[in-house]
Amino acid sequence: MFEQAIALVVPFLLGLLVGYILKQSIKILVAVAIIILILLAIGAINISVLEYGFKHILAYGVSAIEAAKAVAAVLPFSSILFIIGLAIGFLLSK
């Protein structure tokens, strides 16, 4: 009985956490994009600076994708409770 309760609660809690992290990550990405656009508009940076930064980001992109795949392999995406927790975590986080 206790094991069944844990088997139901853990995917839900993981979904809540992943939903919260996902929403916060999207907020940060939007804020960074807005900052970059403002800096481009006022002339504080130019396109070559962005090009240089993207080249360095892409150099680490492959290893970041590999790490994300490893983490995604552990998450219980097939569990309906995980998906419900993900939706609740995403929608109700501030």
Helices and strands as residue ranges (DSSP letters): H 2-42, H 47-74, H 80-92
